[in-house]
Amino acid sequence: MRRLVPLMLAGLLTACSGAANPLLPASQRMPSEAGGPFELVDQTGMTVTDQDFHGQVMLVYFGYTNCASLCGLSLATLADAMDAVDPAGSETALVFVTLDPRRDTTELLAEYVQLFHERMRGLGGTREQVDGAARAFKVYFTVNEDGDGRFYSVDHTRWSYLVGRDGRLVQAFGPGDPPEAIAARLQAYLRG
Amino acid sequence: MVDRRMVAVVMGAALVAAGAAAAADAQLGALRIGNARAGATAPRQATAAAYLTLANGGGAADRLIAASSPAAEQVRLHMTAVDAQGVATMRAVDVLQIPAGGVVALEPGGLHLMLEGLKGPLAVGTTVTLVLRFDRAGEVRLDVPVRSPREIARAGGGQHAH
């Protein structure tokens, strides 16, 4: 029953927004497996791979900086969860991966992650690098091209991931999950 | 939602009003606008989100038909929703209906005002001006406080509290 709570909250969120209630098969809601090899570029311009994070726990979200509402909410929630359990980030990496590397440059990522947490890392790179990371984490997205290519949106799966020390998914969370729920799962994993 | 003529008209009206200060909250005819706040942005960030609550105390429905800000190229009302594959989408909404006696809350992760093409970063502790135009209630100029994204997520509450 506990697993249902985030799903119900996610449904309520959508109901509050006035959209159709997405009563989906569970298989479409949250991946039960994610993670794998990736190579990206961090906010300092350094190339990083999945190997750099092995041995650490990751709280990771895929989005884009022009997604000011949902992505901000998801990243703020992860930052709150991390502060509740491991504020210094001694065992936990707090990671934002952009799905929009064309607009989200290394310089912008460096500024953007600071809005959320001094320990947050912002990963981007080439379109191919980002596509590869998204595939590994089963993140699906569509770039909605518009006329002048400036104010387009990027549809994307909305999960936040708790990734274990082995680089594999421990649990996915939806935007309706409060930081307390993520913090509790992180705490259990770190101390388990 | 872009209406440059309206911006000019509203700014002209503000000059005539000679110092009548805009506030974060407002009563505009039958409409009460409250809990307005905008998310702080990074210097290179092009987009900000703003939220507020619209309560219609009147006997007739009203509609938000235009929004603008001197701080951005354009302001659009956006809806974040989840499609049949669990994918979050963000789409522009042209007109927002506020039913008679109803309350519409713009909240993180749902309806929000998107300030696109920011002319400068929004810093915590400052305000950003929003101009909203309603079909019945008319136009209002709000000085919206800028808060950190984490504060907005904690206080925004829609998805956690309902």
Contacts between the chains, C-beta under 8 A, distances in Angstrom:
chain1	res1	chain2	res2	distance
A	9	B	159	6.7
A	9	B	160	7.9
A	10	B	82	7.3
A	12	B	159	7.2
A	12	B	162	5.5
A	13	B	109	5.8
A	13	B	110	6.9
A	13	B	158	7.2
A	13	B	159	4.2
A	13	B	162	7.9
A	14	B	81	6.3
A	14	B	82	5.2
A	16	B	105	7.6
A	16	B	107	6.9
A	16	B	110	5.7
A	16	B	158	5.5
A	16	B	159	7.0
A	16	B	162	5.6
A	17	B	79	6.2
A	17	B	80	6.6
A	17	B	81	5.8
A	17	B	107	8.0
A	17	B	109	7.5
A	17	B	110	3.6
A	17	B	111	6.1
A	18	B	79	7.4
A	18	B	110	7.8
A	18	B	111	7.4
A	19	B	79	7.1
A	19	B	81	3.8
A	19	B	82	7.0
A	22	B	82	5.0
A	22	B	83	7.4
A	22	B	84	6.6
A	22	B	86	7.2
A	24	B	84	6.9
A	24	B	86	6.1
A	28	B	84	7.6
A	28	B	85	5.9
A	28	B	86	5.0
A	29	B	86	5.4
A	30	B	86	7.7
A	65	B	42	7.4
A	65	B	45	5.5
A	65	B	46	7.9
A	65	B	47	7.3
A	66	B	45	7.7
A	66	B	46	6.1
A	66	B	47	4.3
A	66	B	116	8.0
A	67	B	90	6.5
A	68	B	39	5.9
A	68	B	41	7.6
A	68	B	45	7.9
A	68	B	47	4.9
A	68	B	48	5.5
A	68	B	49	3.7
A	68	B	112	7.4
A	68	B	114	6.4
A	69	B	49	4.4
A	69	B	78	7.1
A	69	B	80	5.6
A	69	B	90	7.5
A	69	B	108	5.5
A	69	B	109	6.1
A	69	B	110	7.7
A	69	B	112	4.4
A	69	B	114	7.7
A	70	B	80	4.7
A	70	B	88	5.5
A	70	B	90	7.3
A	70	B	108	7.4
A	70	B	109	5.0
A	72	B	39	5.7
A	72	B	49	6.7
A	72	B	108	6.8
A	72	B	149	4.2
A	72	B	152	7.2
A	72	B	153	6.9
A	73	B	108	4.2
A	73	B	109	4.9
A	73	B	149	7.8
A	73	B	152	7.9
A	73	B	153	5.0
A	73	B	156	7.2
A	73	B	159	7.5
A	75	B	149	7.1
A	76	B	149	5.1
A	76	B	150	4.3
A	76	B	152	7.2
A	76	B	153	3.4
A	76	B	154	7.4
A	77	B	153	6.0
A	79	B	150	5.9
A	80	B	150	6.6
A	80	B	153	7.4
A	80	B	154	7.0
A	103	B	46	7.3
A	105	B	44	7.4
A	107	B	44	6.1
A	108	B	42	6.6
A	108	B	44	4.2
A	108	B	45	6.7
A	111	B	42	3.5
A	111	B	43	5.6
A	111	B	44	5.6
A	111	B	45	7.1
A	112	B	42	4.6
A	112	B	44	7.9
A	112	B	45	6.2
A	114	B	42	7.0
A	115	B	40	6.2
A	115	B	41	7.4
A	115	B	42	5.8
A	115	B	148	6.8
A	115	B	149	5.5
A	116	B	149	6.3
A	116	B	150	6.4
A	140	B	85	6.9
A	140	B	87	6.1
A	141	B	87	7.6
A	142	B	87	7.7
A	150	B	46	7.4
A	150	B	116	7.9
A	150	B	117	7.1
A	151	B	47	7.9
A	151	B	74	7.5
A	151	B	116	4.9
A	151	B	117	7.2
A	153	B	89	7.4
A	153	B	90	4.3
A	153	B	91	7.5
A	155	B	83	7.4
A	155	B	87	5.1
A	155	B	88	6.6
A	155	B	89	4.5
A	155	B	90	7.5
A	156	B	87	6.4
A	156	B	88	6.1
A	157	B	85	7.8
A	157	B	86	5.9
A	157	B	87	5.4
A	157	B	88	7.2
A	158	B	82	6.8
A	158	B	86	7.1
A	158	B	87	7.4
A	158	B	88	4.1
A	175	B	88	7.6
A	175	B	109	5.2
A	175	B	159	6.4
A	176	B	109	7.9
A	176	B	159	4.7
A	176	B	160	7.6
A	178	B	160	5.1
